[in-house]
Every structure is written in C-alpha cells, then in structure tokens.
C-alpha cells in the first residue's frame, strides 16, 4: 500500500501546473475575444459578447416554427422579380418590399432602349424556367419584348404590390444589438427621405446598369448632342447627322449597324480590338454541338425571326418546345471550354472566328489589324454582331483607332490635334463594374464602399460579403454574369438566399455572415484558377474592372453548370452565427418537444414513409 501511496503523490505533483505557467492564463471571455472595430462602426455594429449568456429556458414552440422577418430588396429587374416569387413559394411569416429607383420594373431592359438593343443569349433560354414564352419573335429577343415579358409577369403574378418604384435606397447601417439593417430611402418622385429597417437586405441592383461617361477630358464641353447608350433619349433623331460612336463592346456593335444606314457620316472610335463571332446559329452548326441537329428543324427567316408556323408549333407541341430549350441550353453551357487556355475547342474556334472576321472585313488590312484581337478568344466578352463588320466597310463609315485627346465644343480632338466635327457623340462605353455599392453599406468591418475601392473585390460565392451580416447579393464579386442567361442564374441564386433565410427563421438565427476565413479561402481559389482562362489574359475588359491587366473580379471560376452545382448545398460551416435567444444556445429552436409537422393538419406527418430509405444521401 505504501508504494501505491507514493505513486499517487508523484502523479499528483506531475499534474500540478506551476504558478509561472498560470500567470498569463486568459479567462473565458478573453479566449473568445471579438475584435473592436472602433471608428469603423456606426451605432451598435460591434459583435455582441457571445459568452455573456443568460439562463437557458425552453422555447414554448414546436420545432419548425418560423419567426417573422422583414426582407428588403433593392432592384426590380429580373433578379428582384424572381426573388419575389421564390420567397412566396418557399417561406412563410415574412414581409417583403422592393425599392426600385426607376419608374417601372424591368431593370436593364427598361433602361436600355438604344436602336438595335437585344439580348445576345437565345431568347428561349433568356426566360424564367417557370415562365416559358413560346412566342418570342426572334432567336435573339429585342429589348422591348423582354421588358414586356417582365411587365406581364409582375402584373399576372400580382407582384406590383410589393414593389415601390421611384424609391432609392441611399444608405444602410447594420445594428448588431437589434440584428437589423437601418435603411435610408428617398422617394424620387416627392424628394421625401425616410427610414426603414430589415432583418435581411437583398441587393439585386445589378452589375451592368450603373452607366458612366468615359473618362475623356472636356466631354461635357460638347455643344452637340451627347448620349450614352444606357440612357438613350426617346426623341433623339440621328438621321442625316454626323455621328461618333465611341466603344465597340456589346452595345456599340449592336447600335452601329442599326443607325449606319440613316446617318450622314459615322465615325467609329475603337480603342481595343474585339472578337466578333459569326451569326450564332451558324456558329452552333459549325462547332457541331448538341444544337446542330435540332436547328435544322426550326423555321427562321433571313433576320432570324421565327416564322408564324414555327411559333404555333412551339405552342402546340410542348414536348418539342421543351426539347428545343434544353438542347440550346446544353449547347450554350458548352461555351466554357472555349475560354480554357490551350483547349482544342479554343484553338478550333479561334481559327474559325479569325477566318470569319477577315472575310466580313473584306480582307481590308487596316480594318483587320484594328478589329481582330491578338489576345485569346474570350478575353473580352464574345458577342454575336450581325451586320457590324460589314457596316464598317460602307462609304459613310470611318474607323478611327487614334487616341482621343479631348472633347471640344465642336467635336472630338484626336491626339494628332485634328478635330473631327460632329453633330452627336454616342458613348457605348459601358458601366461601373467595380462592385463598389452605390450607397454606404456599413457592416461589422465598416463601410463596404471603402474596402471595395482600395482592395480587390471579393465575396462568398458571389452571394454574400465578409463582415456584412444578413446581406445578400445577386451577381456580386466573381459572379457568373458572363456565363449565359441571367434569368436562370437568378433562379439558382434566389433559391440559395431563400434557403439561408428559411434556416434563420426556423433555427432562431439573428445574424448570419460568411466568415472572413471562408471568404479569404474562396478568393484564394479564384485567384489561383483564373490564369487558366482567357479572361485573365492581357487586354482591357470589364471582366477585370476595365483594366488591361489585373485580377478577374466579374466572373465565376468555372462553368455555368459548375456554378449551379456549387450552390446546390449550403455550407453552414463557412458561416458565423448569432442567435436570438438570451442564452445564445444554438439548439433553442428545438422547442417544446413537438414538431410543427405533426401539429399542422395540412402537412403529411408520415412523410418519411414516402422517401426511399436507401436513396442517395449526397449528390
């Protein structure tokens, strides 16, 4: 026994921590230290002390109870409209309102009305999957038809009651203590400014609708008509005028062949070459993709309008119409292979596009040098432009590649000193794609505007931002804006956001935000992936915020299907949570022991017998 006692005393001495080791021991509060954001916070934006808990009590409600939340959306374009429907179909016990700055819904399709404006995605794939329209007039729908399509949905689905037009959000501040967004809103019709608040803020204001004038000295000194394609005046008559079109992005190359026959003289200022692909239907056939065969069954006229008989067939044969949509979608999804550096698809497509552009430019050495890029296919957005290249060879059109020194009262002064006298200057110069919010968005780390101006924009799967709780974006940093139809993209994003809001409603989550570490890891993946693509090659592009070189901030690091697959499952481990209940217990939502499913007579309480026990658990 004596030996055992000695052994016990020896073990006790070994397990005793010397006082020198305990001198700097942190208490529990210090171990969970939360950064103090100091002057970068407004009101109560500090994270609450997560260990200051009150006694735990059971929530007297069944599991599955949804708390009431208020959701504010910004923007009633395609994304905002789809968000409205997705919320209605998937959650209950919520309030939702959209603030829209324009007089009508429609977003970019209300704002853009320049001659020749149309989508560059096949019409029957540029629609909501839940609202097929077999009556599109053209393979690429004109802007006015898309606007009418969105108007009709809002009216027939009864959405206008949640949309406040001519209302603009001008400030948003996160209040940590209340778990609410405090919003400043201006009624643009009356000038009245008022406050609102929301549990969740959903920014669907878009990427390509915050237009800007080009950075040219003296641009507002021009005495003639100065126009931006994204703010086209309804009463502008270009007939028999000497006109300049600055820019050869998607807007410029749609506009130019439309107005060229009517103007007296057209000067086209081109700073950077751009890839112009053959007519899309021809491209689909040449590339030999899934659409090749089905296109032979479609009746189109020379302008790619669907014949009346074809439209009637779409309406009368839903199975064929569905097959057509899915086949064109599958073909379009295959475009990602074209931008992968060194891929066989990229090499083949490049040779065909060069061949097409050379032929369309009539082999003109000067025009070919000015218009056919040296950078890889896909570095700038690939755009079909029927008639554009041919219009550049007409007698009344002149392509100018010399730099612009300034705009003077009578026209444009070139770097050589020559002045091109003009009646009108049309700027097809694009949008602000910096991802800097148009108003202060103040979260835990301060104003998002400050960070976006000084750092490379980064977000979480393009849907959320670090340090900005309960805030979601459609097509934020590194979203798939260049990957095809925004309509289908918005459906997947809306479902993803709605799934998170529903989780917060049913699990008593007051604030949810992607962790800084998760956002940093995602940004690291994006930065490592992009050099594989043509998007990252040298060449000025809005994909890189208008820079010649730099990080790709506007596109998803993968294919369109890759993006959809990524959003299928919510990665809860990537998020930080603050809970509603005073004890801050994550399981408070389990409630009083009953399930809402067994207490609601409208719900099948034995649903589990309908599901295959041996079915897939992960896809």
C-alpha positions as CSV (number, residue, x, y, z in Angstrom):
1,X,0.0,0.0,0.0
2,X,2.9,2.3,0.8
3,X,4.2,2.0,-2.7
4,X,0.8,2.9,-4.2
5,X,0.5,6.0,-2.0
6,X,3.9,7.2,-3.1
7,X,2.9,6.6,-6.8
8,X,-0.3,8.6,-6.3
9,X,1.6,11.6,-4.7
10,X,4.1,11.5,-7.6
11,X,1.3,11.6,-10.2
12,X,-0.3,14.5,-8.3
13,X,2.9,16.5,-8.4
14,X,3.2,15.9,-12.2
15,X,-0.3,17.1,-12.8
16,X,0.0,20.3,-10.8
17,X,0.6,23.3,-13.1
18,X,3.3,25.7,-11.8
19,X,2.2,29.2,-10.9
20,X,4.7,30.5,-13.5
21,X,2.6,28.8,-16.2
22,X,-0.8,30.2,-14.9
23,X,0.4,33.8,-14.6
24,X,-0.7,34.7,-18.2
25,X,-3.7,32.4,-18.4
26,X,-6.7,34.1,-20.2
27,X,-10.2,34.0,-18.8
28,X,-13.0,32.5,-20.8
29,X,-14.1,35.9,-22.1
30,X,-10.6,36.7,-23.4
31,X,-10.4,33.3,-25.1
32,X,-13.4,34.3,-27.2
33,X,-12.1,37.8,-27.8
34,X,-14.0,39.7,-30.5
35,X,-12.2,42.5,-32.4
36,X,-13.2,46.0,-31.6
37,X,-13.9,47.8,-34.9
38,X,-13.7,51.2,-33.3
39,X,-14.4,54.2,-35.5
40,X,-15.4,51.9,-38.5
41,X,-18.6,51.1,-36.7
42,X,-21.8,53.1,-36.7
43,X,-24.5,52.8,-33.9
44,X,-24.2,49.3,-32.5
45,X,-22.2,47.4,-35.1
46,X,-19.9,45.7,-32.6
47,X,-20.3,42.0,-32.4
48,X,-22.0,41.1,-29.1
49,X,-20.0,39.3,-26.4
50,X,-21.0,35.7,-27.3
51,X,-20.2,34.3,-23.9
52,X,-22.3,36.7,-21.8
53,X,-25.3,34.3,-21.6
54,X,-28.4,34.4,-19.6
55,X,-30.0,31.3,-18.0
56,X,-31.4,28.8,-20.6
57,X,-35.1,28.3,-20.9
58,X,-37.1,26.1,-23.3
59,X,-38.8,27.8,-26.2
60,X,-42.5,27.1,-25.9
61,X,-43.0,26.4,-29.6
62,X,-42.7,23.3,-31.8
63,X,-39.6,22.5,-33.9
64,X,-40.0,24.1,-37.3
65,X,-41.7,27.3,-36.2
66,X,-40.7,30.2,-38.5
67,X,-40.1,33.6,-36.8
68,X,-41.4,36.7,-38.6
69,X,-38.7,38.6,-40.6
70,X,-38.7,41.7,-42.7
71,X,-36.8,41.5,-46.0
72,X,-36.0,44.5,-48.2
73,X,-34.9,44.0,-51.8
74,X,-33.1,46.6,-53.9
75,X,-34.0,46.5,-57.6
76,X,-37.0,45.1,-59.6
77,X,-35.1,43.7,-62.6
78,X,-35.1,40.0,-63.4
79,X,-33.4,39.1,-60.2
80,X,-35.7,41.1,-57.9
81,X,-38.7,39.7,-59.7
82,X,-37.5,36.1,-59.3
83,X,-36.7,36.7,-55.7
84,X,-40.3,37.8,-55.1
85,X,-41.6,34.5,-56.5
86,X,-39.1,32.3,-54.8
87,X,-39.9,33.8,-51.3
88,X,-43.6,33.4,-51.9
89,X,-43.2,29.7,-52.8
90,X,-40.8,28.7,-50.1
91,X,-41.2,30.6,-46.8
92,X,-44.0,31.9,-44.6
93,X,-44.3,34.6,-41.9
94,X,-42.3,37.3,-43.6
95,X,-42.7,40.8,-45.0
96,X,-41.1,41.7,-48.3
97,X,-40.7,45.0,-50.2
98,X,-38.6,46.0,-53.1
99,X,-37.3,49.6,-53.6
100,X,-36.8,50.3,-57.4
101,X,-35.3,53.6,-58.5
102,X,-36.9,53.6,-62.0
103,X,-40.5,54.5,-62.9
104,X,-41.1,50.9,-64.0
105,X,-39.9,47.4,-63.3
106,X,-37.5,45.7,-65.8
107,X,-34.1,46.8,-64.7
108,X,-31.7,46.9,-67.6
109,X,-34.4,46.1,-70.0
110,X,-36.3,49.2,-69.0
111,X,-33.2,51.4,-69.1
112,X,-31.6,50.2,-72.3
113,X,-33.6,51.2,-75.4
114,X,-30.9,52.2,-77.9
115,X,-31.6,51.2,-81.5
116,X,-30.7,47.5,-82.1
117,X,-30.7,46.6,-78.4
118,X,-31.4,42.9,-77.8
119,X,-30.2,40.0,-75.8
120,X,-27.2,38.0,-77.0
121,X,-28.4,34.8,-75.5
122,X,-31.0,32.7,-77.4
123,X,-34.5,34.0,-76.5
124,X,-36.0,30.7,-75.3
125,X,-33.2,30.4,-72.8
126,X,-33.4,34.0,-71.8
127,X,-36.5,33.5,-69.7
128,X,-37.5,32.0,-66.4
129,X,-37.8,28.2,-66.4
130,X,-41.1,28.7,-64.5
131,X,-42.5,31.1,-67.2
132,X,-41.8,29.8,-70.7
133,X,-42.7,32.0,-73.6
134,X,-43.1,30.2,-76.9
135,X,-43.9,33.4,-78.7
136,X,-40.5,35.1,-78.8
137,X,-40.4,36.8,-82.2
138,X,-36.6,36.4,-82.9
139,X,-33.8,33.9,-82.0
140,X,-32.4,36.9,-80.0
141,X,-35.3,38.8,-78.5
142,X,-35.3,42.6,-78.8
143,X,-35.2,44.7,-75.7
144,X,-38.8,45.9,-75.8
145,X,-40.1,42.3,-75.9
146,X,-38.0,41.3,-72.8
147,X,-39.3,44.4,-71.0
148,X,-42.9,43.5,-71.9
149,X,-42.2,39.9,-70.7
150,X,-41.1,41.2,-67.3
151,X,-44.0,43.6,-67.1
152,X,-46.5,40.9,-67.8
153,X,-45.1,38.6,-65.2
154,X,-45.3,41.3,-62.5
155,X,-48.9,42.1,-63.4
156,X,-50.2,38.5,-63.8
157,X,-48.3,37.2,-60.7
158,X,-49.6,40.1,-58.6
159,X,-46.1,41.3,-57.7
160,X,-46.6,45.1,-58.1
161,X,-48.0,45.4,-54.6
162,X,-44.5,44.7,-53.1
163,X,-42.6,46.9,-55.5
164,X,-42.2,50.6,-54.7
165,X,-40.9,52.3,-57.9
166,X,-39.1,55.6,-57.9
167,X,-37.7,54.8,-54.5
168,X,-34.0,54.7,-54.0
169,X,-32.0,53.2,-51.0
170,X,-29.2,55.7,-50.2
171,X,-27.8,54.2,-47.0
172,X,-27.7,51.0,-45.0
173,X,-26.3,50.5,-41.5
174,X,-26.1,47.2,-39.6
175,X,-27.2,47.4,-36.0
176,X,-25.7,44.5,-34.2
177,X,-27.6,44.7,-31.0
178,X,-31.0,44.7,-32.7
179,X,-30.0,42.4,-35.6
180,X,-31.5,44.8,-38.1
181,X,-30.5,46.9,-41.1
182,X,-31.3,50.6,-40.7
183,X,-32.1,52.0,-44.2
184,X,-32.3,55.5,-45.6
185,X,-34.7,55.7,-48.6
186,X,-35.6,58.6,-50.9
187,X,-38.9,58.9,-52.7
188,X,-37.6,60.2,-56.0
189,X,-41.0,61.5,-57.0
190,X,-41.5,63.7,-54.0
191,X,-37.9,64.1,-52.7
192,X,-39.1,62.8,-49.3
193,X,-36.4,60.9,-47.3
194,X,-37.5,58.3,-44.7
195,X,-36.1,55.4,-42.7
196,X,-36.9,51.7,-42.9
197,X,-35.4,48.6,-41.4
198,X,-35.0,45.0,-42.3
199,X,-33.8,41.7,-40.9
200,X,-32.3,40.9,-44.3
201,X,-31.2,43.1,-47.1
202,X,-31.1,41.6,-50.7
203,X,-29.2,43.7,-53.2
204,X,-30.5,42.9,-56.7
205,X,-29.5,46.2,-58.3
206,X,-27.4,44.5,-61.0
207,X,-24.0,44.7,-62.5
208,X,-24.5,46.2,-65.9
209,X,-26.8,49.1,-65.3
210,X,-24.8,51.7,-63.5
211,X,-23.7,53.5,-66.6
212,X,-20.9,56.0,-66.7
213,X,-19.4,58.6,-69.1
214,X,-16.0,57.7,-70.5
215,X,-13.0,59.4,-68.8
216,X,-12.3,61.9,-71.6
217,X,-11.2,65.4,-70.9
218,X,-13.8,68.1,-71.7
219,X,-16.6,65.6,-72.5
220,X,-19.3,67.9,-71.2
221,X,-18.0,70.8,-73.3
222,X,-19.5,69.4,-76.4
223,X,-22.2,71.7,-77.9
224,X,-23.9,68.9,-79.9
225,X,-26.0,66.0,-78.5
226,X,-24.1,63.9,-76.0
227,X,-25.7,60.5,-75.5
228,X,-25.0,57.3,-73.6
229,X,-26.4,54.1,-74.9
230,X,-27.7,53.2,-71.5
231,X,-29.7,56.5,-71.2
232,X,-31.0,56.8,-74.8
233,X,-33.3,59.8,-75.3
234,X,-36.6,58.8,-76.9
235,X,-36.7,61.9,-79.1
236,X,-33.2,61.6,-80.5
237,X,-33.2,61.6,-84.3
238,X,-29.8,60.6,-85.8
239,X,-31.0,60.8,-89.5
240,X,-28.6,62.7,-91.8
241,X,-26.3,63.7,-88.9
242,X,-22.6,63.3,-88.5
243,X,-22.3,61.0,-85.6
244,X,-19.5,59.4,-83.5
245,X,-19.9,56.0,-81.8
246,X,-17.3,55.5,-79.1
247,X,-16.8,51.9,-78.0
248,X,-17.0,48.5,-79.5
249,X,-18.4,46.5,-76.7
250,X,-21.8,44.6,-76.9
251,X,-23.8,47.9,-77.0
252,X,-21.6,49.6,-79.6
253,X,-21.6,46.7,-82.0
254,X,-25.4,46.3,-81.8
255,X,-26.0,50.0,-82.2
256,X,-23.7,50.8,-85.1
257,X,-25.2,48.7,-87.9
258,X,-28.7,49.8,-86.9
259,X,-28.0,53.5,-87.3
260,X,-25.4,53.4,-90.0
261,X,-27.8,53.4,-93.0
262,X,-29.6,56.5,-91.6
263,X,-26.7,58.8,-90.7
264,X,-24.8,61.2,-92.9
265,X,-21.4,60.2,-91.6
266,X,-20.4,57.8,-88.9
267,X,-17.1,57.8,-87.1
268,X,-16.4,54.7,-85.0
269,X,-13.7,55.2,-82.3
270,X,-12.1,51.8,-81.4
271,X,-9.6,51.6,-78.6
272,X,-9.3,47.9,-78.3
273,X,-10.0,45.1,-80.8
274,X,-12.8,42.7,-80.0
275,X,-13.8,39.2,-81.0
276,X,-16.9,39.2,-83.2
277,X,-18.3,35.7,-83.8
278,X,-20.3,34.6,-86.8
279,X,-24.1,34.6,-86.5
280,X,-24.9,32.4,-83.6
281,X,-27.0,29.8,-85.4
282,X,-24.1,29.3,-87.9
283,X,-21.7,29.1,-85.0
284,X,-23.7,26.4,-83.4
285,X,-23.8,24.4,-86.6
286,X,-20.0,24.9,-87.3
287,X,-19.0,23.8,-83.8
288,X,-21.0,20.7,-84.2
289,X,-22.5,20.8,-80.7
290,X,-25.8,19.5,-79.4
291,X,-27.9,22.2,-81.2
292,X,-26.7,21.3,-84.6
293,X,-29.4,18.8,-85.4
294,X,-32.4,20.4,-83.8
295,X,-31.7,23.8,-85.5
296,X,-32.4,22.1,-88.8
297,X,-36.0,21.6,-87.6
298,X,-36.5,25.3,-86.7
299,X,-38.0,27.7,-89.3
300,X,-36.4,31.1,-89.3
301,X,-36.3,33.9,-91.9
302,X,-33.2,35.8,-93.0
303,X,-33.3,38.1,-90.0
304,X,-33.6,35.1,-87.6
305,X,-37.3,35.8,-86.9
306,X,-39.3,32.7,-86.1
307,X,-41.9,32.1,-88.7
308,X,-45.6,32.1,-87.6
309,X,-45.8,28.4,-88.3
310,X,-42.8,27.8,-86.0
311,X,-44.3,29.8,-83.2
312,X,-47.5,27.8,-83.5
313,X,-45.6,24.6,-83.4
314,X,-43.8,25.7,-80.2
315,X,-47.3,26.4,-78.6
316,X,-48.9,23.2,-79.9
317,X,-46.1,20.8,-79.1
318,X,-44.9,21.4,-75.5
319,X,-42.6,18.3,-75.7
320,X,-40.8,19.5,-78.8
321,X,-40.6,23.0,-77.3
322,X,-39.0,21.6,-74.1
323,X,-36.6,19.6,-76.1
324,X,-35.6,22.7,-78.1
325,X,-35.0,24.7,-74.9
326,X,-32.9,22.0,-73.2
327,X,-30.8,21.3,-76.3
328,X,-30.0,25.0,-76.9
329,X,-29.2,25.3,-73.2
330,X,-26.9,22.3,-73.3
331,X,-25.1,23.8,-76.3
332,X,-24.7,27.2,-74.6
333,X,-23.3,25.6,-71.5
334,X,-20.5,24.1,-73.5
335,X,-19.1,27.6,-74.3
336,X,-16.9,27.5,-71.2
337,X,-14.5,25.1,-73.0
338,X,-13.7,28.0,-75.4
339,X,-12.1,30.1,-72.8
340,X,-9.9,27.5,-71.2
341,X,-6.4,28.3,-72.3
342,X,-4.9,25.9,-74.8
343,X,-8.0,23.8,-75.1
344,X,-8.8,22.2,-78.5
345,X,-12.1,23.9,-78.6
346,X,-10.5,27.3,-78.1
347,X,-7.9,26.7,-80.9
348,X,-10.6,25.5,-83.3
349,X,-13.0,28.3,-82.5
350,X,-10.3,31.0,-82.7
351,X,-9.3,29.9,-86.2
352,X,-12.9,29.9,-87.4
353,X,-13.6,33.4,-85.9
354,X,-10.4,34.9,-87.5
355,X,-11.5,33.4,-90.8
356,X,-15.0,34.8,-90.4
357,X,-13.8,38.3,-89.4
358,X,-11.3,38.5,-92.2
359,X,-13.9,37.6,-94.7
360,X,-16.5,40.0,-93.3
361,X,-14.0,42.8,-93.4
362,X,-13.2,42.1,-97.0
363,X,-9.6,41.3,-96.2
364,X,-9.0,45.0,-95.6
365,X,-5.6,45.1,-93.9
366,X,-6.2,48.2,-91.9
367,X,-9.5,47.1,-90.6
368,X,-8.3,43.6,-89.8
369,X,-5.4,45.0,-87.8
370,X,-7.7,47.3,-85.9
371,X,-10.5,44.8,-85.2
372,X,-9.1,41.3,-84.9
373,X,-7.6,40.8,-81.5
374,X,-4.2,39.3,-80.7
375,X,-5.4,38.3,-77.2
376,X,-7.1,34.9,-76.7
377,X,-10.7,34.3,-77.7
378,X,-12.8,35.1,-74.6
379,X,-10.6,37.7,-73.0
380,X,-13.3,40.2,-73.7
381,X,-17.0,39.2,-73.9
382,X,-17.7,37.1,-77.0
383,X,-20.6,38.8,-78.8
384,X,-22.5,38.0,-82.0
385,X,-23.0,41.1,-84.1
386,X,-24.9,40.6,-87.3
387,X,-24.0,43.3,-89.8
388,X,-21.5,45.1,-87.6
389,X,-18.3,44.2,-89.5
390,X,-20.0,44.7,-92.9
391,X,-21.2,48.2,-91.8
392,X,-17.5,49.2,-91.1
393,X,-16.8,48.9,-94.8
394,X,-19.6,51.2,-96.0
395,X,-18.7,54.5,-97.6
396,X,-20.3,56.6,-94.8
397,X,-18.4,54.9,-92.0
398,X,-14.8,55.5,-90.8
399,X,-13.0,53.6,-88.1
400,X,-10.6,55.7,-86.0
401,X,-8.1,53.9,-83.8
402,X,-6.1,57.0,-82.9
403,X,-6.4,58.1,-79.3
404,X,-8.8,60.8,-78.2
405,X,-7.1,63.8,-76.7
406,X,-10.3,65.7,-75.6
407,X,-13.8,66.5,-76.5
408,X,-14.1,70.1,-77.7
409,X,-17.3,72.2,-78.3
410,X,-17.4,71.2,-82.0
411,X,-16.4,67.6,-81.7
412,X,-13.6,65.2,-80.8
413,X,-9.9,66.3,-80.9
414,X,-7.5,63.4,-81.7
415,X,-4.0,63.1,-80.2
416,X,-2.6,64.4,-83.5
417,X,-4.5,67.6,-83.0
418,X,-7.1,67.0,-85.7
419,X,-10.7,67.8,-84.8
420,X,-13.5,65.6,-86.0
421,X,-16.5,67.8,-86.2
422,X,-19.7,66.2,-85.1
423,X,-23.5,66.7,-84.6
424,X,-23.7,64.0,-81.9
425,X,-21.4,61.8,-79.8
426,X,-22.8,58.4,-78.7
427,X,-20.9,56.8,-75.9
428,X,-21.2,53.0,-75.9
429,X,-18.7,52.9,-73.1
430,X,-20.2,50.6,-70.6
431,X,-20.8,50.6,-66.9
432,X,-19.2,50.8,-63.5
433,X,-18.3,47.2,-62.7
434,X,-16.1,48.0,-59.7
435,X,-18.6,46.3,-57.3
436,X,-18.5,49.4,-55.1
437,X,-22.0,49.8,-53.7
438,X,-23.8,53.0,-54.9
439,X,-24.6,53.9,-51.3
440,X,-22.9,53.4,-47.9
441,X,-23.3,49.8,-46.7
442,X,-21.9,49.7,-43.2
443,X,-21.3,46.3,-41.6
444,X,-19.0,45.0,-38.9
445,X,-15.9,46.0,-40.7
446,X,-17.0,49.5,-41.6
447,X,-18.3,50.9,-45.0
448,X,-18.1,48.3,-47.8
449,X,-17.5,51.2,-50.2
450,X,-14.1,51.9,-48.6
451,X,-13.0,48.3,-48.9
452,X,-14.2,47.8,-52.5
453,X,-12.3,51.0,-53.6
454,X,-9.0,50.0,-52.0
455,X,-8.9,46.2,-52.2
456,X,-9.6,43.5,-54.8
457,X,-13.4,42.9,-54.6
458,X,-14.2,39.6,-53.0
459,X,-17.2,37.8,-51.7
460,X,-18.6,34.5,-50.8
461,X,-19.8,32.6,-53.9
462,X,-20.9,36.0,-55.3
463,X,-23.8,35.9,-52.9
464,X,-22.5,37.4,-49.6
465,X,-19.7,39.6,-48.1
466,X,-17.4,39.1,-45.1
467,X,-18.4,41.2,-42.2
468,X,-21.8,42.2,-43.6
469,X,-24.4,40.1,-41.8
470,X,-27.8,39.3,-43.3
471,X,-26.8,40.9,-46.6
472,X,-27.0,39.0,-49.9
473,X,-26.2,40.0,-53.5
474,X,-27.2,38.8,-56.9
475,X,-24.1,38.5,-59.0
476,X,-21.6,40.1,-56.6
477,X,-17.9,39.8,-57.0
478,X,-16.9,36.8,-59.2
479,X,-20.5,36.0,-60.1
480,X,-21.3,34.3,-63.4
481,X,-22.5,37.4,-65.2
482,X,-20.8,36.4,-68.5
483,X,-21.9,32.8,-68.3
484,X,-25.3,33.0,-70.1
485,X,-28.9,33.8,-69.3
486,X,-29.2,35.9,-66.1
487,X,-32.8,34.6,-65.7
488,X,-31.7,31.1,-64.9
489,X,-28.8,32.3,-62.8
490,X,-31.2,34.4,-60.7
491,X,-33.3,31.4,-60.0
492,X,-30.5,29.5,-58.5
493,X,-29.2,32.4,-56.5
494,X,-32.7,33.2,-55.2
495,X,-33.2,29.7,-54.0
496,X,-29.8,29.8,-52.3
497,X,-30.6,33.0,-50.5
498,X,-34.1,31.9,-49.6
499,X,-32.7,28.7,-48.1
500,X,-30.5,30.7,-45.8
501,X,-33.3,33.0,-44.7
502,X,-35.5,30.0,-44.0
503,X,-32.8,28.5,-41.9
504,X,-32.5,31.7,-39.9
505,X,-36.3,31.8,-39.4
506,X,-36.6,28.2,-38.2
507,X,-33.4,27.9,-36.2
508,X,-33.6,31.2,-34.3
509,X,-30.6,32.8,-36.0
510,X,-30.4,36.6,-35.5
511,X,-27.4,37.2,-37.7
512,X,-25.6,35.1,-40.3
513,X,-22.4,36.1,-42.2
514,X,-19.7,34.2,-44.1
515,X,-16.6,34.0,-42.0
516,X,-13.6,36.1,-43.0
517,X,-11.6,32.9,-43.4
518,X,-14.1,31.3,-45.7
519,X,-14.2,34.4,-47.9
520,X,-10.4,34.6,-48.0
521,X,-10.1,30.9,-48.9
522,X,-12.7,31.4,-51.7
523,X,-10.7,34.4,-53.0
524,X,-7.5,32.4,-53.0
525,X,-9.2,29.7,-55.1
526,X,-10.5,32.4,-57.6
527,X,-7.0,33.9,-57.9
528,X,-5.3,30.6,-58.5
529,X,-7.9,29.4,-61.0
530,X,-8.3,32.5,-63.3
531,X,-4.9,32.2,-65.0
532,X,-6.2,29.0,-66.6
533,X,-8.7,31.1,-68.6
534,X,-8.6,33.7,-71.4
535,X,-10.4,36.1,-69.0
536,X,-7.1,36.7,-67.2
537,X,-5.0,37.4,-70.4
538,X,-3.8,40.9,-71.1
539,X,-6.5,43.0,-72.7
540,X,-8.9,45.7,-71.5
541,X,-12.1,44.2,-70.2
542,X,-14.9,44.9,-67.8
543,X,-14.2,41.4,-66.5
544,X,-11.1,43.0,-64.9
545,X,-12.8,46.3,-64.0
546,X,-11.7,47.9,-67.2
547,X,-8.0,47.2,-66.6
548,X,-5.5,45.8,-69.2
549,X,-4.1,43.5,-66.5
550,X,-5.3,42.6,-63.1
551,X,-7.5,40.2,-61.2
552,X,-10.7,38.9,-62.8
553,X,-13.4,40.2,-60.5
554,X,-16.6,39.9,-62.6
555,X,-16.7,36.2,-63.5
556,X,-17.2,32.8,-61.7
557,X,-14.2,30.5,-61.6
558,X,-15.8,27.7,-63.6
559,X,-18.6,26.9,-66.0
560,X,-22.2,27.7,-65.7
561,X,-23.1,24.2,-64.6
562,X,-20.2,24.4,-62.1
563,X,-21.9,27.5,-60.5
564,X,-25.3,25.8,-60.3
565,X,-23.7,22.7,-58.7
566,X,-21.8,24.8,-56.2
567,X,-25.0,26.5,-54.9
568,X,-26.9,23.2,-54.5
569,X,-25.8,22.8,-50.9
570,X,-25.5,25.4,-48.2
571,X,-22.1,25.1,-46.4
572,X,-23.1,26.0,-42.9
573,X,-19.5,25.5,-41.7
574,X,-18.4,28.6,-43.7
575,X,-20.7,30.9,-41.7
576,X,-20.7,32.7,-38.3
577,X,-23.9,32.9,-36.3
578,X,-25.5,35.0,-33.6
579,X,-28.7,33.5,-32.0
580,X,-31.9,35.2,-31.0
581,X,-32.3,33.6,-27.5
582,X,-30.7,35.3,-24.5
583,X,-28.8,32.2,-23.6
584,X,-27.3,32.2,-27.1
585,X,-27.9,28.4,-27.3
586,X,-27.9,27.1,-30.9
587,X,-30.4,24.4,-30.0
588,X,-33.1,26.7,-28.6
589,X,-35.1,26.2,-31.8
590,X,-35.7,22.6,-30.9
591,X,-38.5,24.0,-28.7
592,X,-41.1,22.2,-26.7
593,X,-40.6,18.7,-28.0
594,X,-43.2,18.7,-30.7
595,X,-42.7,19.2,-34.4
596,X,-44.7,21.6,-36.5
597,X,-45.1,18.8,-39.0
598,X,-47.2,16.8,-36.6
599,X,-49.3,19.7,-35.4
600,X,-50.2,21.1,-38.9
601,X,-53.2,19.2,-40.3
602,X,-52.3,20.3,-43.9
603,X,-48.9,18.6,-43.6
604,X,-48.3,14.9,-44.1
605,X,-46.9,13.9,-40.7
606,X,-45.7,10.5,-42.0
607,X,-43.8,12.0,-44.9
608,X,-40.8,9.8,-44.1
609,X,-42.6,6.7,-45.4
610,X,-42.7,8.3,-48.8
611,X,-39.0,8.6,-49.1
612,X,-36.7,5.7,-50.1
613,X,-34.7,4.7,-47.1
614,X,-31.8,3.6,-49.4
615,X,-31.9,6.6,-51.6
616,X,-28.9,8.9,-52.3
617,X,-27.7,11.0,-49.4
618,X,-25.4,13.3,-51.3
619,X,-25.3,14.4,-55.0
